[in-house]
Amino acid sequence: MTGTELFGTIGMVDVFLAMAITIVIASFVSLYRGIEGPGIFNRIIAVNVIGTKTIVLLVLIGFIYERPDFFDIALLYAILNFIMTIAATRY
């Protein structure tokens, strides 16, 4: 049996949408960890994970809507996320 016989015709947009929903749910789990974290470093890492998931969501949105501008925005956001994480752990 092939994949088409088992699952029908699933488009790539449907797969990207399912991935985006999964990432949003995982972001809420990280948000809970950021709010209820036992220490400051756990909270910083949780915010960094949320930022990383946001970057992936921006790339998925770019794929879904066929807009390459979202990749540039995601790259800029990745740089800012990295700098803010380093700054927060340093001070």
VEXDREN-2710 file (C-alpha; in Angstrom, 1 decimal):
% VEXDREN-2710
k/r/px/py/pz
1/MET/0.0/0.0/0.0
2/THR/1.2/3.5/-0.8
3/GLY/0.8/6.5/1.3
4/THR/-1.9/7.9/-1.0
5/GLU/-4.0/4.7/-0.5
6/LEU/-3.6/4.9/3.3
7/PHE/-4.1/8.6/3.9
8/GLY/-5.7/10.0/0.8
9/THR/-4.2/13.1/-0.9
10/ILE/-2.7/15.3/1.7
11/GLY/-1.2/18.5/0.4
12/MET/2.0/20.1/1.8
13/VAL/0.0/23.0/3.0
14/ASP/-2.0/20.7/5.3
15/VAL/1.2/19.2/6.6
16/PHE/2.7/22.6/7.3
17/LEU/-0.5/23.7/9.0
18/ALA/-0.5/20.6/11.2
19/MET/3.2/21.3/12.1
20/ALA/2.3/24.9/12.9
21/ILE/-0.5/23.9/15.3
22/THR/1.8/21.4/17.0
23/ILE/4.5/24.1/17.5
24/VAL/2.0/26.5/18.9
25/ILE/0.9/23.9/21.5
26/ALA/4.5/23.2/22.4
27/SER/5.0/27.0/22.8
28/PHE/2.3/27.0/25.4
29/VAL/4.0/24.3/27.3
30/SER/7.2/26.3/27.2
31/LEU/5.3/29.4/28.3
32/TYR/4.1/27.5/31.4
33/ARG/7.7/26.5/32.1
34/GLY/8.7/30.1/31.7
35/ILE/6.1/31.3/34.2
36/GLU/6.4/28.5/36.7
37/GLY/10.1/27.8/36.3
38/PRO/12.0/27.2/39.5
39/GLY/14.9/29.5/38.7
40/ILE/15.8/32.4/36.5
41/PHE/17.9/30.3/34.1
42/ASN/15.0/27.9/33.5
43/ARG/12.8/30.9/32.6
44/ILE/15.5/32.4/30.2
45/ILE/15.8/29.0/28.5
46/ALA/12.0/28.8/28.2
47/VAL/11.8/32.2/26.6
48/ASN/14.6/31.2/24.2
49/VAL/12.7/28.1/23.2
50/ILE/9.6/30.1/22.6
51/GLY/11.7/32.4/20.4
52/THR/13.0/29.5/18.5
53/LYS/9.6/28.1/17.9
54/THR/8.5/31.5/16.7
55/ILE/11.3/31.4/14.1
56/VAL/10.1/28.1/12.9
57/LEU/6.5/29.4/12.7
58/LEU/7.6/32.3/10.6
59/VAL/9.4/30.0/8.2
60/LEU/6.3/27.7/8.0
61/ILE/4.1/30.8/7.3
62/GLY/6.5/31.7/4.5
63/PHE/6.1/28.3/3.0
64/ILE/2.3/28.2/3.4
65/TYR/1.7/31.6/1.8
66/GLU/4.7/31.4/-0.6
67/ARG/6.2/34.6/0.7
68/PRO/10.0/34.6/0.8
69/ASP/10.0/37.8/2.9
70/PHE/9.2/35.8/6.0
71/PHE/12.5/34.0/5.8
72/ASP/14.4/37.3/6.1
73/ILE/12.2/38.2/9.0
74/ALA/12.8/34.9/10.6
75/LEU/16.6/35.3/10.2
76/LEU/16.5/38.7/11.8
77/TYR/14.4/37.4/14.7
78/ALA/16.9/34.5/15.2
79/ILE/19.7/37.0/15.5
80/LEU/17.8/39.1/18.0
81/ASN/16.7/36.0/19.9
82/PHE/20.3/34.9/20.2
83/ILE/21.6/38.3/21.3
84/MET/18.8/38.8/23.9
85/THR/19.5/35.3/25.4
86/ILE/23.2/36.0/25.7
87/ALA/22.5/39.4/27.2
88/ALA/20.0/38.0/29.7
89/THR/22.3/35.2/30.9
90/ARG/25.3/37.6/31.1
91/TYR/23.6/40.1/33.5
END
